[in-house]
Amino acid sequence: MKRQIQNLTSRQKSIYTLAQNESEYRHKKPVLLKGTGSDLNQTRSIKGKAKRKLISQTIALQLIDIAKELNNTENEKAFWNVYHCQSTVFTKNRRLHGNYCKSHICPLCSANRKAIMINQYKPIISSWTAPYFLTLTSRSVKAKYLKRNLDGTIRALSKILASQRQKAKRGKGNVFIGIRSIECNFNPIKQTYNPHIHLLLPDKETAENLKSEWLKIWTSKHTVDYAQYLRPVTDTEEDLIEVIKYGSKIFVDPTMSKSKKKKIPPIIYIKALYNIFDAMKSKRLIQNFGFNLPKLDEAKEAPTLCYDAKEWCYSIKEKTWISTDSGKPLFEPEIDPMVEFLLSNNINKTSY
């Protein structure tokens, strides 16, 4: 990959257009373009991608430093993959092409995966007569117990689902069906972690039975009834997004206030994020159970060998992709000033 172009002349900086005339630039080496790419005419979507790229690259560098301190080469490599995700992109026929790292900790890949999963899952949930949203949790733990607690959380649900399958085989009830995701929050006040499971279920009975079995497994020593959250699904897409979002919040309210009138800017607790990502490594964060997920009915285009695609490299300084030929930006970035402030000033490197 060519080095990122970060210093632009004043004349170049004044020229901001979305994907300039590609016929002016030709590549000597062919480029393999995969998929249909993103529509450059959808400027809001493309600029949103740039915002996520800024967040992911900034966070990745911080996580890489922690991995180096801990001499964890495996995690360091994983975070470098996130850093380089969509760092080099190509444009052809007003379509933007680039390779995804497919990491669950990458905001770029998570957004792409979210769109795919909504198309897959929404028709199924919409077919349920009265779906329910359920959150199952246990007591929060300190960092040293996080991996053990997360593993126990996943095992507990697997045990409940397996037990119900056996009951169904004996004619005692039906197999539980639903969609589940794993998430973990960090409490900066108590310095604790709370792995939990979000579920979308077809009816209230399934939700209540699952909650009941969950409480039996964990017992009152590790969880309580009122900590579990159960409600009807009121907005299918909104609740689906709640299930398939990131495995952890990047921006955290330092006061842990539930009030909507927040006056204190959120903070990125980078060591806590590292611990959460490390614990979730190799885990399947989103999964359906009790039914087979139908494949999306979409034609996959064969990769195209292209000799005249235009190449762009992301510049964290300019907050956009820069042409490797002309040094001009793909578009004028529109990054939220608050996001810039948080990435520059509100990264906590001590709490974990």
C-alpha positions in Angstrom: 0.0 0.0 0.0 1.3 3.4 -0.9 2.0 5.7 2.0 -0.9 7.9 3.0 -0.7 11.4 1.6 -1.2 13.8 4.5 0.2 17.2 3.4 -1.8 19.0 0.7 -1.1 22.3 -0.9 -3.5 25.2 -0.4 -4.5 24.9 -4.1 -5.3 21.2 -3.7 -7.2 21.7 -0.4 -9.5 24.1 -2.2 -10.6 21.5 -4.6 -13.2 19.3 -3.0 -15.4 17.1 -5.2 -16.9 13.7 -4.7 -14.9 11.3 -6.9 -13.3 13.3 -9.7 -13.1 12.3 -13.3 -11.6 8.8 -13.3 -10.6 8.8 -16.9 -7.7 11.2 -16.1 -5.9 8.5 -14.1 -4.8 5.1 -15.2 -3.1 2.3 -13.1 -0.3 0.3 -14.5 -1.1 -2.6 -12.2 -4.6 -4.2 -12.4 -6.9 -4.0 -9.4 -9.4 -6.8 -8.5 -12.7 -5.1 -7.6 -15.0 -7.3 -5.5 -18.7 -6.8 -5.1 -20.9 -3.9 -6.2 -19.2 -1.3 -4.1 -20.8 1.8 -2.5 -22.6 4.4 -4.5 -20.6 7.6 -4.5 -23.8 9.6 -5.2 -24.9 8.6 -1.6 -22.8 11.3 -0.1 -24.2 11.1 3.4 -23.5 7.3 3.5 -19.9 7.8 2.2 -19.2 10.6 4.7 -20.6 8.4 7.4 -18.0 5.8 6.4 -15.3 8.4 6.7 -16.5 9.2 10.3 -16.4 5.5 11.3 -13.0 5.2 9.7 -11.7 8.1 11.8 -13.0 6.4 14.9 -11.8 2.9 14.1 -8.3 4.1 13.1 -7.9 6.3 16.2 -9.1 3.6 18.6 -7.1 0.9 16.8 -3.8 2.8 17.4 -4.6 3.1 21.1 -5.4 -0.6 21.3 -2.2 -1.5 19.5 -0.2 0.3 22.1 -1.8 -1.7 24.9 -1.2 -5.0 23.0 2.4 -4.1 22.6 2.7 -3.3 26.4 1.2 -6.7 27.2 3.4 -8.4 24.5 0.2 -9.8 23.0 1.2 -10.2 19.3 -2.1 -11.9 18.4 -4.2 -9.0 19.5 -1.7 -6.5 18.1 -2.1 -8.1 14.7 -5.9 -8.1 15.0 -5.9 -4.4 15.8 -3.6 -3.6 12.9 -6.2 -5.3 10.7 -8.8 -3.0 12.0 -6.5 0.0 11.5 -6.0 -0.9 7.8 -9.6 -1.8 7.1 -10.7 0.3 4.1 -7.4 2.3 4.3 -7.0 1.9 0.5 -10.1 2.1 -1.7 -10.7 2.3 -5.4 -13.4 4.1 -7.4 -14.7 3.0 -10.8 -18.0 4.1 -12.5 -18.9 6.2 -9.4 -18.7 3.2 -7.1 -16.4 2.9 -4.1 -14.6 -0.5 -3.6 -12.5 -1.7 -0.7 -11.7 -4.8 1.4 -13.2 -5.2 4.9 -11.3 -6.7 7.8 -14.5 -8.4 9.0 -13.6 -7.9 12.7 -16.5 -7.6 15.1 -14.5 -4.7 16.8 -14.3 -2.7 13.6 -17.0 0.1 13.3 -16.8 0.0 9.5 -17.4 -3.7 9.4 -20.0 -3.6 12.1 -22.0 -1.0 10.1 -21.7 -3.1 6.9 -22.7 -6.3 8.8 -25.6 -4.5 10.4 -27.2 -3.7 7.0 -26.8 -7.3 5.9 -28.3 -8.7 9.1 -31.3 -6.4 9.0 -32.1 -7.7 5.5 -31.8 -11.3 6.8 -33.6 -11.1 10.1 -36.3 -8.5 9.7 -38.6 -10.7 7.5 -38.4 -13.4 10.1 -39.1 -11.2 13.1 -41.9 -9.5 11.2 -43.6 -12.9 10.7 -43.8 -13.4 14.5 -47.2 -12.4 15.9 -46.1 -10.8 19.2 -42.3 -10.8 19.5 -40.5 -9.9 22.7 -37.2 -8.3 23.6 -35.3 -9.9 26.5 -32.0 -9.0 28.2 -30.4 -11.6 30.5 -27.6 -10.6 32.8 -25.8 -11.6 36.0 -23.8 -9.6 38.6 -21.0 -7.4 37.3 -17.4 -8.5 37.8 -13.9 -7.0 38.0 -11.5 -7.2 35.0 -9.7 -10.4 36.2 -13.0 -12.3 36.2 -14.4 -10.9 32.9 -13.4 -13.8 30.6 -14.7 -16.4 33.0 -18.0 -14.6 33.4 -18.4 -14.1 29.7 -17.8 -17.8 29.1 -20.2 -18.7 31.8 -22.9 -16.4 30.3 -22.6 -18.1 26.9 -22.6 -21.6 28.4 -25.6 -20.8 30.5 -27.7 -19.9 27.5 -26.4 -22.9 25.5 -27.4 -25.2 28.4 -30.9 -23.8 28.5 -31.4 -24.2 24.8 -30.0 -27.7 24.8 -32.2 -28.7 27.7 -35.3 -27.4 25.9 -34.4 -29.3 22.7 -34.3 -32.5 24.8 -37.7 -31.7 26.3 -39.1 -31.0 22.9 -37.9 -34.5 21.7 -39.8 -36.0 24.6 -42.9 -34.0 23.6 -42.7 -31.6 26.5 -42.8 -28.2 24.9 -41.3 -26.7 21.8 -37.8 -25.9 20.8 -36.8 -22.3 21.8 -36.3 -20.1 18.7 -34.9 -16.6 18.6 -31.9 -14.4 17.9 -29.3 -13.6 20.5 -26.3 -11.3 20.8 -23.5 -10.8 23.4 -22.7 -7.4 24.8 -20.5 -6.2 27.6 -20.6 -2.8 29.3 -18.0 -1.1 31.5 -18.9 0.8 34.6 -16.2 3.5 35.2 -17.5 4.3 38.7 -17.4 0.8 40.1 -14.6 -0.4 37.6 -16.7 -3.4 36.7 -17.8 -5.3 33.6 -21.3 -6.6 32.8 -21.5 -9.3 30.1 -25.2 -9.8 29.1 -27.3 -11.3 26.4 -29.9 -9.5 24.2 -32.6 -11.7 22.7 -35.4 -11.3 20.2 -38.0 -14.0 20.8 -41.3 -14.9 19.0 -43.6 -14.6 22.0 -44.0 -13.7 25.7 -44.2 -17.3 26.8 -40.8 -18.1 25.3 -39.3 -15.0 26.8 -40.6 -15.8 30.3 -39.5 -19.4 30.2 -36.0 -18.4 29.1 -35.8 -15.9 31.9 -37.0 -18.4 34.5 -34.4 -21.0 33.4 -31.7 -18.3 33.5 -32.5 -17.4 37.1 -32.4 -21.1 38.1 -28.9 -21.5 36.6 -27.4 -18.4 38.1 -29.3 -18.5 41.4 -29.9 -15.5 43.7 -26.2 -15.4 44.5 -25.3 -14.2 41.1 -28.3 -12.5 39.7 -31.8 -11.2 40.5 -35.2 -11.1 38.8 -35.4 -7.3 38.5 -32.1 -7.1 36.7 -33.5 -9.0 33.7 -35.3 -6.8 31.2 -38.4 -8.0 29.3 -40.8 -6.0 27.1 -42.8 -6.4 23.9 -41.1 -5.4 20.6 -42.6 -2.1 19.5 -40.3 -1.3 16.5 -38.9 -4.4 14.7 -36.0 -2.6 13.0 -35.1 -0.5 16.1 -35.0 -3.6 18.4 -33.1 -5.6 15.8 -30.5 -2.9 15.6 -30.3 -3.0 19.4 -29.4 -6.7 19.1 -26.9 -6.5 16.3 -25.0 -3.4 17.4 -21.4 -3.4 18.6 -20.2 -5.9 21.2 -19.4 -2.9 23.5 -20.1 0.8 23.7 -17.1 2.9 22.6 -18.3 6.1 24.1 -19.3 5.8 27.8 -21.0 8.2 30.1 -18.6 8.7 33.0 -21.5 9.4 35.4 -23.5 6.3 34.3 -26.6 8.5 34.4 -29.8 7.4 32.7 -31.0 10.9 32.3 -31.4 12.1 28.7 -30.1 15.6 29.8 -26.4 14.8 29.7 -24.1 17.6 30.3 -20.8 15.7 30.7 -19.2 14.5 27.4 -18.7 10.7 27.2 -15.3 9.1 27.6 -13.5 6.3 25.7 -12.1 4.0 28.4 -9.5 2.4 26.1 -8.1 -0.2 28.6 -11.6 -1.4 29.4 -12.3 -1.7 25.6 -9.2 -3.7 25.2 -10.3 -6.1 28.0 -13.7 -6.5 26.5 -12.4 -7.1 23.0 -9.9 -9.6 24.3 -12.5 -11.5 26.3 -14.8 -11.6 23.2 -12.1 -12.8 20.9 -13.2 -15.9 18.9 -16.7 -15.6 20.3 -19.7 -15.7 18.0 -21.4 -12.5 19.1 -24.6 -12.8 17.1 -26.5 -16.0 16.5 -29.9 -17.4 15.6 -31.2 -20.5 17.3 -34.1 -22.9 16.8 -34.4 -22.1 13.1 -32.3 -22.0 9.9 -31.5 -18.5 8.6 -32.4 -18.2 4.9 -29.7 -17.0 2.6 -30.1 -13.6 1.1 -31.5 -13.8 -2.5 -28.9 -11.7 -4.1 -26.7 -12.3 -7.1 -23.0 -12.1 -6.3 -21.0 -10.4 -9.0 -17.7 -12.0 -9.9 -14.6 -10.0 -9.1 -13.6 -7.7 -11.9 -10.0 -7.1 -13.0 -9.7 -3.4 -13.6 -6.9 -1.4 -15.1 -8.3 2.1 -14.8 -9.7 2.3 -11.3 -8.6 5.3 -9.3 -6.8 4.6 -6.0 -7.3 6.5 -2.7 -5.6 6.2 0.6 -7.1 7.3 3.9 -5.5 10.2 5.7 -6.3 10.4 9.4 -5.0 14.0 9.3 -7.4 15.1 6.5 -10.2 12.7 7.7 -10.9 11.5 4.2 -9.4 9.4 1.4 -6.7 11.1 -0.8 -5.9 10.3 -4.4 -2.6 8.6 -4.8 -2.3 10.3 -8.2 -3.4 13.8 -7.7 -3.2 14.4 -4.0 -6.8 15.6 -4.0 -9.4 14.5 -1.5 -12.3 12.2 -2.4 -14.7 14.7 -0.7 -14.7 17.4 1.9 -15.0 15.7 5.3 -17.9 16.6 7.6 -16.9 15.1 10.9 -19.0 15.9 14.0 -16.9 18.4 16.1 -17.9 16.5 19.2 -16.5 13.3 17.8 -13.2 15.1 17.0 -13.1 16.5 20.5 -13.7 13.1 22.1 -11.1 11.4 20.0 -8.5 14.1 20.8 -9.3 14.8 24.5 -11.5 12.2 26.0 -9.6 8.9 25.8 -9.0 7.6 29.3 -5.9 5.4 29.5 -5.9 4.4 33.1 -9.3 3.0 34.1 -9.9 -0.7 33.5 
